[in-house]
């Protein structure tokens, strides 16, 4: 991302039977050159959250 800075916002919301986790990754570069980076980050977050979900149910 070069010198670009992005922000990751985690929000925890109480719901019946537990807690809902929401993640928002904002301020990512929006040009075509960085499309692959955006996809890689999306896949990385998906993997990370899946592992957290597995660990929470262990």
C-alpha distance matrix in Angstrom:
0.0 3.8 6.2 5.4 7.7 9.0 12.6 14.6 18.2 21.0 24.4 27.6 30.6 34.1 35.6 38.9 38.9 35.6 32.2 29.6 25.9 23.4 19.6 17.4 13.6 13.0 10.9 8.2 7.3 10.7 11.0 12.5 10.0 7.5 10.8 10.9 7.8 9.7 12.8 11.9 11.1 14.3 16.3 15.3 16.5 19.5 20.4 20.0 22.2 24.7 25.2 25.7 28.2 30.0 30.3 31.6 34.4 35.4
3.8 0.0 3.8 5.5 8.6 11.1 14.7 17.1 20.7 23.6 27.1 30.3 33.4 36.9 38.7 42.0 42.0 38.6 35.2 32.7 29.0 26.6 22.8 20.5 16.7 15.7 13.1 11.1 9.8 13.2 13.0 14.6 11.8 10.3 13.9 14.0 11.3 13.4 16.5 15.4 14.7 18.1 19.9 18.6 19.9 23.1 23.7 23.1 25.4 28.0 28.3 28.7 31.4 33.1 33.2 34.5 37.4 38.3
6.2 3.8 0.0 3.8 6.5 9.9 13.3 16.3 19.6 22.8 26.1 29.5 32.5 36.1 38.1 41.6 41.8 38.3 34.7 32.4 28.7 26.2 22.5 20.1 16.5 15.0 12.1 11.2 10.4 14.0 14.4 16.7 14.4 12.8 16.3 16.9 13.9 15.4 18.8 17.9 16.5 19.7 21.9 20.4 21.1 24.5 25.3 24.3 26.3 29.2 29.4 29.4 32.2 34.2 34.0 35.0 38.1 39.1
5.4 5.5 3.8 0.0 3.8 6.7 10.3 13.4 16.6 19.9 23.1 26.6 29.5 33.1 35.0 38.5 38.9 35.5 31.9 29.3 25.7 23.1 19.4 16.7 13.1 11.3 8.3 7.6 7.2 10.9 12.1 14.8 13.2 11.0 14.1 15.2 12.2 12.8 16.4 16.0 14.2 17.0 19.7 18.5 18.7 22.0 23.3 22.4 23.9 27.0 27.6 27.4 29.9 32.2 32.2 32.9 36.0 37.2
7.7 8.6 6.5 3.8 0.0 3.8 6.9 10.2 13.3 16.6 19.8 23.2 26.2 29.8 31.9 35.5 35.8 32.4 28.8 26.4 22.8 20.2 16.7 14.1 10.8 9.3 6.9 7.4 8.8 12.4 14.5 17.2 16.0 13.2 15.7 16.7 13.3 13.2 16.8 16.3 13.7 16.3 19.1 17.5 17.1 20.6 22.0 20.5 21.8 25.1 25.6 25.0 27.5 30.0 29.8 30.3 33.5 34.8
9.0 11.1 9.9 6.7 3.8 0.0 3.8 6.8 10.0 13.3 16.5 20.0 22.8 26.5 28.4 31.9 32.3 29.0 25.3 22.8 19.2 16.6 13.0 10.4 7.0 5.8 4.7 5.5 8.4 11.4 14.2 16.8 16.2 12.9 14.6 15.7 12.3 11.3 14.7 14.5 11.4 13.4 16.5 15.1 14.1 17.5 19.3 17.8 18.7 22.0 22.9 22.1 24.3 27.0 27.0 27.3 30.4 32.0
12.6 14.7 13.3 10.3 6.9 3.8 0.0 3.8 6.4 9.9 12.9 16.4 19.3 22.9 25.1 28.7 29.2 25.8 22.1 19.7 16.2 13.7 10.3 8.0 5.7 5.3 6.3 8.1 11.5 14.0 17.2 19.8 19.5 16.1 17.2 18.2 14.9 13.3 16.2 16.0 12.5 13.8 16.9 15.3 13.4 16.8 18.7 16.7 17.0 20.7 21.5 20.1 22.3 25.2 25.0 24.9 28.1 29.9
14.6 17.1 16.3 13.4 10.2 6.8 3.8 0.0 3.8 6.6 10.0 13.3 16.3 19.9 21.9 25.4 25.6 22.2 18.6 16.2 12.6 10.3 7.0 5.7 4.4 6.4 9.0 10.0 13.7 15.9 19.1 21.2 21.1 17.4 17.9 18.4 15.2 13.3 15.5 15.1 11.3 12.1 14.9 13.1 10.7 13.9 15.8 13.6 13.5 17.2 18.1 16.5 18.6 21.6 21.4 21.1 24.3 26.2
18.2 20.7 19.6 16.6 13.3 10.0 6.4 3.8 0.0 3.8 6.5 10.1 12.9 16.6 18.7 22.4 23.0 19.6 15.9 13.6 10.3 8.0 5.7 5.1 6.3 8.0 11.1 12.8 16.6 18.2 21.7 23.9 24.2 20.5 20.7 21.5 18.5 16.1 18.1 18.1 14.3 14.2 17.1 15.5 12.4 15.1 17.3 14.9 13.9 17.6 18.7 16.5 18.1 21.5 21.2 20.3 23.4 25.6
21.0 23.6 22.8 19.9 16.6 13.3 9.9 6.6 3.8 0.0 3.8 6.7 10.0 13.4 15.6 19.1 19.4 16.0 12.2 10.2 6.9 5.7 4.7 6.6 8.8 11.3 14.6 15.9 19.7 21.2 24.7 26.5 26.8 23.1 22.9 23.2 20.4 18.1 19.4 19.1 15.4 14.9 17.1 15.5 12.0 14.1 16.1 13.4 11.8 15.4 16.3 13.7 15.0 18.5 18.1 16.8 20.0 22.3
24.4 27.1 26.1 23.1 19.8 16.5 12.9 10.0 6.5 3.8 0.0 3.8 6.5 10.0 12.4 16.1 16.9 13.6 9.9 8.0 5.8 5.1 6.5 8.4 11.6 13.6 17.0 18.7 22.4 23.5 27.1 29.0 29.7 26.0 25.5 26.1 23.6 20.9 22.0 22.1 18.5 17.4 19.7 18.4 14.7 16.2 18.4 15.9 13.5 16.8 18.0 15.0 15.6 19.3 19.0 17.0 19.9 22.6
27.6 30.3 29.5 26.6 23.2 20.0 16.4 13.3 10.1 6.7 3.8 0.0 3.8 6.7 9.4 12.9 13.4 10.1 6.4 5.6 4.8 6.5 9.0 11.8 14.9 17.3 20.8 22.2 26.0 27.0 30.6 32.3 32.9 29.2 28.5 28.8 26.4 23.7 24.5 24.4 20.9 19.6 21.3 20.0 16.4 17.3 19.0 16.5 13.7 16.5 17.5 14.1 14.2 17.8 17.3 14.7 17.5 20.3
30.6 33.4 32.5 29.5 26.2 22.8 19.3 16.3 12.9 10.0 6.5 3.8 0.0 3.8 6.2 10.0 11.4 8.7 5.6 5.0 6.6 8.1 11.4 13.9 17.4 19.4 23.0 24.6 28.3 28.9 32.5 34.2 35.2 31.6 30.6 31.1 29.0 26.0 26.6 26.9 23.6 21.9 23.6 22.7 19.0 19.3 21.4 19.2 16.1 18.4 19.8 16.5 15.8 19.4 19.2 16.2 18.4 21.5
34.1 36.9 36.1 33.1 29.8 26.5 22.9 19.9 16.6 13.4 10.0 6.7 3.8 0.0 3.8 7.0 8.4 6.3 4.6 6.3 9.1 11.4 14.8 17.5 21.0 23.2 26.8 28.3 32.0 32.6 36.2 37.7 38.7 35.1 33.9 34.3 32.3 29.4 29.7 29.8 26.7 24.8 26.2 25.4 21.7 21.6 23.4 21.3 17.9 19.8 20.9 17.5 16.4 19.6 19.3 15.9 17.6 20.8
35.6 38.7 38.1 35.0 31.9 28.4 25.1 21.9 18.7 15.6 12.4 9.4 6.2 3.8 0.0 3.8 6.1 5.5 5.4 6.4 10.1 12.3 16.0 18.7 22.4 24.6 28.4 29.6 33.2 33.4 36.9 38.2 39.4 35.9 34.3 34.7 33.0 30.0 29.9 30.3 27.4 25.1 26.3 25.9 22.3 21.6 23.5 21.8 18.2 19.5 21.0 18.0 16.1 19.2 19.5 16.0 16.9 20.4
38.9 42.0 41.6 38.5 35.5 31.9 28.7 25.4 22.4 19.1 16.1 12.9 10.0 7.0 3.8 0.0 3.8 5.7 7.7 9.4 13.2 15.6 19.3 22.2 25.8 28.2 31.9 33.0 36.6 36.7 40.1 41.2 42.4 39.0 37.3 37.5 35.9 32.9 32.5 32.9 30.3 27.8 28.6 28.3 24.8 23.8 25.4 24.0 20.3 21.0 22.4 19.5 17.2 19.8 20.2 16.5 16.7 20.1
38.9 42.0 41.8 38.9 35.8 32.3 29.2 25.6 23.0 19.4 16.9 13.4 11.4 8.4 6.1 3.8 0.0 3.8 7.2 9.7 13.1 16.2 19.7 22.9 26.3 29.0 32.8 33.6 37.2 37.5 40.9 41.7 42.7 39.1 37.5 37.3 35.7 33.0 32.3 32.3 29.8 27.5 27.8 27.3 24.1 22.9 23.9 22.5 19.0 19.2 20.2 17.4 14.9 17.1 17.3 13.6 13.4 16.7
35.6 38.6 38.3 35.5 32.4 29.0 25.8 22.2 19.6 16.0 13.6 10.1 8.7 6.3 5.5 5.7 3.8 0.0 3.8 6.9 9.9 13.3 16.6 20.0 23.2 26.0 29.7 30.5 34.2 34.8 38.2 39.1 39.9 36.3 34.9 34.7 32.8 30.2 29.8 29.6 26.9 24.8 25.3 24.5 21.1 20.3 21.3 19.5 16.1 16.9 17.7 14.5 12.6 15.1 14.9 11.2 12.1 15.3
32.2 35.2 34.7 31.9 28.8 25.3 22.1 18.6 15.9 12.2 9.9 6.4 5.6 4.6 5.4 7.7 7.2 3.8 0.0 3.8 6.5 9.8 13.1 16.4 19.6 22.4 26.1 27.0 30.7 31.5 34.9 36.0 36.8 33.1 31.9 31.8 29.8 27.2 27.0 26.9 24.0 22.1 22.9 22.0 18.4 18.1 19.5 17.4 14.0 15.5 16.5 13.1 11.8 15.0 14.8 11.4 13.1 16.3
29.6 32.7 32.4 29.3 26.4 22.8 19.7 16.2 13.6 10.2 8.0 5.6 5.0 6.3 6.4 9.4 9.7 6.9 3.8 0.0 3.8 6.5 10.1 13.3 16.6 19.4 23.1 24.0 27.6 28.1 31.5 32.6 33.5 29.9 28.5 28.7 26.8 24.0 23.8 24.0 21.1 19.0 20.1 19.5 15.9 15.5 17.4 15.6 12.1 13.9 15.6 12.6 11.3 14.9 15.3 12.4 14.2 17.6
25.9 29.0 28.7 25.7 22.8 19.2 16.2 12.6 10.3 6.9 5.8 4.8 6.6 9.1 10.1 13.2 13.1 9.9 6.5 3.8 0.0 3.8 6.7 10.2 13.2 16.2 19.9 20.6 24.3 25.1 28.5 29.7 30.3 26.7 25.5 25.6 23.5 20.8 20.9 20.8 17.7 16.0 17.3 16.3 12.6 12.9 14.8 12.7 9.5 12.1 13.6 10.6 10.3 14.1 14.4 12.2 14.6 17.6
23.4 26.6 26.2 23.1 20.2 16.6 13.7 10.3 8.0 5.7 5.1 6.5 8.1 11.4 12.3 15.6 16.2 13.3 9.8 6.5 3.8 0.0 3.8 6.8 10.2 12.9 16.7 17.5 21.1 21.7 25.1 26.5 27.3 23.8 22.6 23.1 21.0 18.0 18.5 18.9 15.7 13.8 15.8 15.3 11.5 12.1 14.7 13.1 10.2 13.1 15.2 12.8 12.7 16.5 17.1 15.4 17.8 20.8
19.6 22.8 22.5 19.4 16.7 13.0 10.3 7.0 5.7 4.7 6.5 9.0 11.4 14.8 16.0 19.3 19.7 16.6 13.1 10.1 6.7 3.8 0.0 3.8 6.6 9.7 13.4 14.0 17.6 18.5 21.9 23.3 24.0 20.3 19.4 19.9 17.6 14.7 15.6 15.8 12.4 11.0 13.4 12.6 8.9 10.5 13.2 11.5 9.5 12.9 14.8 12.9 13.7 17.2 17.7 16.8 19.4 22.0
17.4 20.5 20.1 16.7 14.1 10.4 8.0 5.7 5.1 6.6 8.4 11.8 13.9 17.5 18.7 22.2 22.9 20.0 16.4 13.3 10.2 6.8 3.8 0.0 3.8 6.1 9.9 10.9 14.5 15.3 18.8 20.6 21.4 17.9 17.2 18.2 15.9 12.9 14.4 15.2 11.7 10.7 13.9 13.4 10.2 12.2 15.2 13.8 12.5 15.8 17.8 16.3 17.2 20.7 21.3 20.5 23.2 25.7
13.6 16.7 16.5 13.1 10.8 7.0 5.7 4.4 6.3 8.8 11.6 14.9 17.4 21.0 22.4 25.8 26.3 23.2 19.6 16.6 13.2 10.2 6.6 3.8 0.0 3.8 7.1 7.4 11.2 12.5 15.9 17.7 18.1 14.5 14.4 15.3 12.6 9.9 12.2 12.7 9.1 9.1 12.5 11.8 9.4 12.2 14.8 13.6 13.3 16.6 18.3 17.3 18.8 21.9 22.4 22.2 25.0 27.1
13.0 15.7 15.0 11.3 9.3 5.8 5.3 6.4 8.0 11.3 13.6 17.3 19.4 23.2 24.6 28.2 29.0 26.0 22.4 19.4 16.2 12.9 9.7 6.1 3.8 0.0 3.8 5.5 9.1 10.3 13.9 16.4 17.1 13.8 14.1 15.8 13.3 10.6 13.6 14.6 11.4 11.7 15.4 15.0 13.0 15.6 18.4 17.3 17.1 20.4 22.1 21.1 22.5 25.7 26.2 25.9 28.7 30.9
10.9 13.1 12.1 8.3 6.9 4.7 6.3 9.0 11.1 14.6 17.0 20.8 23.0 26.8 28.4 31.9 32.8 29.7 26.1 23.1 19.9 16.7 13.4 9.9 7.1 3.8 0.0 3.8 6.5 8.3 11.7 14.7 15.1 12.2 13.3 15.4 12.8 10.9 14.4 15.4 12.7 13.7 17.3 16.9 15.6 18.4 20.9 20.0 20.3 23.5 25.0 24.2 25.9 28.9 29.3 29.3 32.1 34.1
8.2 11.1 11.2 7.6 7.4 5.5 8.1 10.0 12.8 15.9 18.7 22.2 24.6 28.3 29.6 33.0 33.6 30.5 27.0 24.0 20.6 17.5 14.0 10.9 7.4 5.5 3.8 0.0 3.8 6.1 9.2 11.7 11.8 8.6 9.7 11.7 9.1 7.4 11.1 12.0 9.8 11.2 14.6 14.5 13.9 16.6 18.9 18.5 19.2 22.1 23.6 23.5 25.2 27.8 28.5 28.9 31.5 33.4
7.3 9.8 10.4 7.2 8.8 8.4 11.5 13.7 16.6 19.7 22.4 26.0 28.3 32.0 33.2 36.6 37.2 34.2 30.7 27.6 24.3 21.1 17.6 14.5 11.2 9.1 6.5 3.8 0.0 3.8 5.9 8.8 8.7 6.2 8.3 10.8 8.9 8.1 11.7 13.0 11.8 13.4 16.4 16.7 16.7 19.2 21.4 21.4 22.4 25.0 26.5 26.7 28.4 30.8 31.7 32.3 34.8 36.5
10.7 13.2 14.0 10.9 12.4 11.4 14.0 15.9 18.2 21.2 23.5 27.0 28.9 32.6 33.4 36.7 37.5 34.8 31.5 28.1 25.1 21.7 18.5 15.3 12.5 10.3 8.3 6.1 3.8 0.0 3.8 6.8 8.4 6.8 7.3 10.8 10.1 8.5 11.7 13.9 13.2 13.8 17.0 18.0 17.9 19.8 22.3 22.8 23.4 25.8 27.8 28.0 29.3 31.8 33.0 33.5 35.8 37.7
11.0 13.0 14.4 12.1 14.5 14.2 17.2 19.1 21.7 24.7 27.1 30.6 32.5 36.2 36.9 40.1 40.9 38.2 34.9 31.5 28.5 25.1 21.9 18.8 15.9 13.9 11.7 9.2 5.9 3.8 0.0 3.8 5.5 5.7 6.8 10.2 10.4 10.0 12.6 14.8 14.9 15.8 18.5 19.7 20.3 22.0 24.2 25.0 26.0 28.1 30.0 30.6 31.9 34.2 35.5 36.2 38.4 40.2
12.5 14.6 16.7 14.8 17.2 16.8 19.8 21.2 23.9 26.5 29.0 32.3 34.2 37.7 38.2 41.2 41.7 39.1 36.0 32.6 29.7 26.5 23.3 20.6 17.7 16.4 14.7 11.7 8.8 6.8 3.8 0.0 3.8 5.4 5.2 8.3 9.8 9.9 11.5 13.8 14.9 15.6 17.7 19.3 20.4 21.7 23.7 25.1 26.2 27.8 29.8 30.9 32.0 34.0 35.6 36.6 38.4 40.1
10.0 11.8 14.4 13.2 16.0 16.2 19.5 21.1 24.2 26.8 29.7 32.9 35.2 38.7 39.4 42.4 42.7 39.9 36.8 33.5 30.3 27.3 24.0 21.4 18.1 17.1 15.1 11.8 8.7 8.4 5.5 3.8 0.0 3.8 5.7 7.4 8.4 9.8 11.7 12.9 14.3 15.9 17.5 18.6 20.2 21.9 23.4 24.5 26.2 27.8 29.3 30.6 32.1 33.8 35.2 36.5 38.5 39.9
7.5 10.3 12.8 11.0 13.2 12.9 16.1 17.4 20.5 23.1 26.0 29.2 31.6 35.1 35.9 39.0 39.1 36.3 33.1 29.9 26.7 23.8 20.3 17.9 14.5 13.8 12.2 8.6 6.2 6.8 5.7 5.4 3.8 0.0 3.8 5.5 5.1 6.3 8.8 9.9 10.7 12.4 14.4 15.2 16.6 18.5 20.1 21.0 22.6 24.4 25.9 27.0 28.6 30.4 31.6 32.8 35.0 36.4
10.8 13.9 16.3 14.1 15.7 14.6 17.2 17.9 20.7 22.9 25.5 28.5 30.6 33.9 34.3 37.3 37.5 34.9 31.9 28.5 25.5 22.6 19.4 17.2 14.4 14.1 13.3 9.7 8.3 7.3 6.8 5.2 5.7 3.8 0.0 3.8 5.4 5.1 6.3 8.7 10.0 10.7 12.5 14.2 15.5 16.7 18.5 20.0 21.2 22.7 24.6 25.9 27.0 28.9 30.5 31.6 33.4 35.0
10.9 14.0 16.9 15.2 16.7 15.7 18.2 18.4 21.5 23.2 26.1 28.8 31.1 34.3 34.7 37.5 37.3 34.7 31.8 28.7 25.6 23.1 19.9 18.2 15.3 15.8 15.4 11.7 10.8 10.8 10.2 8.3 7.4 5.5 3.8 0.0 3.8 5.4 5.1 6.1 8.6 9.8 10.6 12.1 14.3 15.3 16.5 18.2 20.0 21.1 22.6 24.3 25.7 27.1 28.7 30.2 31.9 33.2
7.8 11.3 13.9 12.2 13.3 12.3 14.9 15.2 18.5 20.4 23.6 26.4 29.0 32.3 33.0 35.9 35.7 32.8 29.8 26.8 23.5 21.0 17.6 15.9 12.6 13.3 12.8 9.1 8.9 10.1 10.4 9.8 8.4 5.1 5.4 3.8 0.0 3.8 5.4 5.0 6.1 8.5 9.9 10.3 12.2 14.2 15.2 16.2 18.2 19.8 21.1 22.4 24.1 25.7 26.9 28.3 30.4 31.6
9.7 13.4 15.4 12.8 13.2 11.3 13.3 13.3 16.1 18.1 20.9 23.7 26.0 29.4 30.0 32.9 33.0 30.2 27.2 24.0 20.8 18.0 14.7 12.9 9.9 10.6 10.9 7.4 8.1 8.5 10.0 9.9 9.8 6.3 5.1 5.4 3.8 0.0 3.8 5.5 5.2 6.2 8.7 9.8 10.6 12.3 14.3 15.2 16.4 18.3 20.1 21.0 22.4 24.4 25.8 26.8 28.8 30.4
12.8 16.5 18.8 16.4 16.8 14.7 16.2 15.5 18.1 19.4 22.0 24.5 26.6 29.7 29.9 32.5 32.3 29.8 27.0 23.8 20.9 18.5 15.6 14.4 12.2 13.6 14.4 11.1 11.7 11.7 12.6 11.5 11.7 8.8 6.3 5.1 5.4 3.8 0.0 3.8 5.4 5.0 6.2 8.5 9.9 10.5 12.3 14.2 15.4 16.5 18.5 20.0 21.0 22.6 24.4 25.7 27.3 28.9
11.9 15.4 17.9 16.0 16.3 14.5 16.0 15.1 18.1 19.1 22.1 24.4 26.9 29.8 30.3 32.9 32.3 29.6 26.9 24.0 20.8 18.9 15.8 15.2 12.7 14.6 15.4 12.0 13.0 13.9 14.8 13.8 12.9 9.9 8.7 6.1 5.0 5.5 3.8 0.0 3.8 5.4 5.2 6.1 8.6 9.9 10.5 12.1 14.2 15.3 16.6 18.3 19.9 21.2 22.6 24.3 26.1 27.2
11.1 14.7 16.5 14.2 13.7 11.4 12.5 11.3 14.3 15.4 18.5 20.9 23.6 26.7 27.4 30.3 29.8 26.9 24.0 21.1 17.7 15.7 12.4 11.7 9.1 11.4 12.7 9.8 11.8 13.2 14.9 14.9 14.3 10.7 10.0 8.6 6.1 5.2 5.4 3.8 0.0 3.8 5.4 4.9 6.1 8.5 9.8 10.3 12.1 14.0 15.3 16.3 18.1 19.9 21.0 22.3 24.5 25.8
14.3 18.1 19.7 17.0 16.3 13.4 13.8 12.1 14.2 14.9 17.4 19.6 21.9 24.8 25.1 27.8 27.5 24.8 22.1 19.0 16.0 13.8 11.0 10.7 9.1 11.7 13.7 11.2 13.4 13.8 15.8 15.6 15.9 12.4 10.7 9.8 8.5 6.2 5.0 5.4 3.8 0.0 3.8 5.4 5.2 6.2 8.7 9.9 10.6 12.2 14.4 15.4 16.4 18.4 20.0 21.0 22.8 24.5
16.3 19.9 21.9 19.7 19.1 16.5 16.9 14.9 17.1 17.1 19.7 21.3 23.6 26.2 26.3 28.6 27.8 25.3 22.9 20.1 17.3 15.8 13.4 13.9 12.5 15.4 17.3 14.6 16.4 17.0 18.5 17.7 17.5 14.4 12.5 10.6 9.9 8.7 6.2 5.2 5.4 3.8 0.0 3.8 5.5 5.0 6.2 8.6 10.0 10.5 12.4 14.3 15.3 16.6 18.5 20.0 21.4 22.8
15.3 18.6 20.4 18.5 17.5 15.1 15.3 13.1 15.5 15.5 18.4 20.0 22.7 25.4 25.9 28.3 27.3 24.5 22.0 19.5 16.3 15.3 12.6 13.4 11.8 15.0 16.9 14.5 16.7 18.0 19.7 19.3 18.6 15.2 14.2 12.1 10.3 9.8 8.5 6.1 4.9 5.4 3.8 0.0 3.8 5.4 5.2 6.1 8.6 9.9 10.7 12.4 14.2 15.5 16.6 18.3 20.3 21.3
16.5 19.9 21.1 18.7 17.1 14.1 13.4 10.7 12.4 12.0 14.7 16.4 19.0 21.7 22.3 24.8 24.1 21.1 18.4 15.9 12.6 11.5 8.9 10.2 9.4 13.0 15.6 13.9 16.7 17.9 20.3 20.4 20.2 16.6 15.5 14.3 12.2 10.6 9.9 8.6 6.1 5.2 5.5 3.8 0.0 3.8 5.4 5.0 6.0 8.4 9.8 10.4 12.0 14.1 15.2 16.2 18.4 20.0
19.5 23.1 24.5 22.0 20.6 17.5 16.8 13.9 15.1 14.1 16.2 17.3 19.3 21.6 21.6 23.8 22.9 20.3 18.1 15.5 12.9 12.1 10.5 12.2 12.2 15.6 18.4 16.6 19.2 19.8 22.0 21.7 21.9 18.5 16.7 15.3 14.2 12.3 10.5 9.9 8.5 6.2 5.0 5.4 3.8 0.0 3.8 5.6 5.3 6.1 8.7 10.0 10.5 12.3 14.3 15.3 16.8 18.5
20.4 23.7 25.3 23.3 22.0 19.3 18.7 15.8 17.3 16.1 18.4 19.0 21.4 23.4 23.5 25.4 23.9 21.3 19.5 17.4 14.8 14.7 13.2 15.2 14.8 18.4 20.9 18.9 21.4 22.3 24.2 23.7 23.4 20.1 18.5 16.5 15.2 14.3 12.3 10.5 9.8 8.7 6.2 5.2 5.4 3.8 0.0 3.8 5.5 5.1 6.3 8.7 9.9 10.6 12.4 14.3 15.7 16.7
20.0 23.1 24.3 22.4 20.5 17.8 16.7 13.6 14.9 13.4 15.9 16.5 19.2 21.3 21.8 24.0 22.5 19.5 17.4 15.6 12.7 13.1 11.5 13.8 13.6 17.3 20.0 18.5 21.4 22.8 25.0 25.1 24.5 21.0 20.0 18.2 16.2 15.2 14.2 12.1 10.3 9.9 8.6 6.1 5.0 5.6 3.8 0.0 3.8 5.5 5.2 6.3 8.7 10.0 10.7 12.4 14.6 15.5
22.2 25.4 26.3 23.9 21.8 18.7 17.0 13.5 13.9 11.8 13.5 13.7 16.1 17.9 18.2 20.3 19.0 16.1 14.0 12.1 9.5 10.2 9.5 12.5 13.3 17.1 20.3 19.2 22.4 23.4 26.0 26.2 26.2 22.6 21.2 20.0 18.2 16.4 15.4 14.2 12.1 10.6 10.0 8.6 6.0 5.3 5.5 3.8 0.0 3.8 5.4 4.9 6.1 8.6 9.8 10.4 12.5 14.3
24.7 28.0 29.2 27.0 25.1 22.0 20.7 17.2 17.6 15.4 16.8 16.5 18.4 19.8 19.5 21.0 19.2 16.9 15.5 13.9 12.1 13.1 12.9 15.8 16.6 20.4 23.5 22.1 25.0 25.8 28.1 27.8 27.8 24.4 22.7 21.1 19.8 18.3 16.5 15.3 14.0 12.2 10.5 9.9 8.4 6.1 5.1 5.5 3.8 0.0 3.8 5.4 5.0 6.2 8.7 9.9 10.9 12.5
25.2 28.3 29.4 27.6 25.6 22.9 21.5 18.1 18.7 16.3 18.0 17.5 19.8 20.9 21.0 22.4 20.2 17.7 16.5 15.6 13.6 15.2 14.8 17.8 18.3 22.1 25.0 23.6 26.5 27.8 30.0 29.8 29.3 25.9 24.6 22.6 21.1 20.1 18.5 16.6 15.3 14.4 12.4 10.7 9.8 8.7 6.3 5.2 5.4 3.8 0.0 3.8 5.4 5.1 6.1 8.5 10.0 10.6
25.7 28.7 29.4 27.4 25.0 22.1 20.1 16.5 16.5 13.7 15.0 14.1 16.5 17.5 18.0 19.5 17.4 14.5 13.1 12.6 10.6 12.8 12.9 16.3 17.3 21.1 24.2 23.5 26.7 28.0 30.6 30.9 30.6 27.0 25.9 24.3 22.4 21.0 20.0 18.3 16.3 15.4 14.3 12.4 10.4 10.0 8.7 6.3 4.9 5.4 3.8 0.0 3.8 5.4 5.1 6.1 8.7 9.9
28.2 31.4 32.2 29.9 27.5 24.3 22.3 18.6 18.1 15.0 15.6 14.2 15.8 16.4 16.1 17.2 14.9 12.6 11.8 11.3 10.3 12.7 13.7 17.2 18.8 22.5 25.9 25.2 28.4 29.3 31.9 32.0 32.1 28.6 27.0 25.7 24.1 22.4 21.0 19.9 18.1 16.4 15.3 14.2 12.0 10.5 9.9 8.7 6.1 5.0 5.4 3.8 0.0 3.8 5.5 5.1 6.5 8.8
30.0 33.1 34.2 32.2 30.0 27.0 25.2 21.6 21.5 18.5 19.3 17.8 19.4 19.6 19.2 19.8 17.1 15.1 15.0 14.9 14.1 16.5 17.2 20.7 21.9 25.7 28.9 27.8 30.8 31.8 34.2 34.0 33.8 30.4 28.9 27.1 25.7 24.4 22.6 21.2 19.9 18.4 16.6 15.5 14.1 12.3 10.6 10.0 8.6 6.2 5.1 5.4 3.8 0.0 3.8 5.5 5.4 6.3
30.3 33.2 34.0 32.2 29.8 27.0 25.0 21.4 21.2 18.1 19.0 17.3 19.2 19.3 19.5 20.2 17.3 14.9 14.8 15.3 14.4 17.1 17.7 21.3 22.4 26.2 29.3 28.5 31.7 33.0 35.5 35.6 35.2 31.6 30.5 28.7 26.9 25.8 24.4 22.6 21.0 20.0 18.5 16.6 15.2 14.3 12.4 10.7 9.8 8.7 6.1 5.1 5.5 3.8 0.0 3.8 5.4 5.1
31.6 34.5 35.0 32.9 30.3 27.3 24.9 21.1 20.3 16.8 17.0 14.7 16.2 15.9 16.0 16.5 13.6 11.2 11.4 12.4 12.2 15.4 16.8 20.5 22.2 25.9 29.3 28.9 32.3 33.5 36.2 36.6 36.5 32.8 31.6 30.2 28.3 26.8 25.7 24.3 22.3 21.0 20.0 18.3 16.2 15.3 14.3 12.4 10.4 9.9 8.5 6.1 5.1 5.5 3.8 0.0 3.8 5.6
34.4 37.4 38.1 36.0 33.5 30.4 28.1 24.3 23.4 20.0 19.9 17.5 18.4 17.6 16.9 16.7 13.4 12.1 13.1 14.2 14.6 17.8 19.4 23.2 25.0 28.7 32.1 31.5 34.8 35.8 38.4 38.4 38.5 35.0 33.4 31.9 30.4 28.8 27.3 26.1 24.5 22.8 21.4 20.3 18.4 16.8 15.7 14.6 12.5 10.9 10.0 8.7 6.5 5.4 5.4 3.8 0.0 3.8
35.4 38.3 39.1 37.2 34.8 32.0 29.9 26.2 25.6 22.3 22.6 20.3 21.5 20.8 20.4 20.1 16.7 15.3 16.3 17.6 17.6 20.8 22.0 25.7 27.1 30.9 34.1 33.4 36.5 37.7 40.2 40.1 39.9 36.4 35.0 33.2 31.6 30.4 28.9 27.2 25.8 24.5 22.8 21.3 20.0 18.5 16.7 15.5 14.3 12.5 10.6 9.9 8.8 6.3 5.1 5.6 3.8 0.0
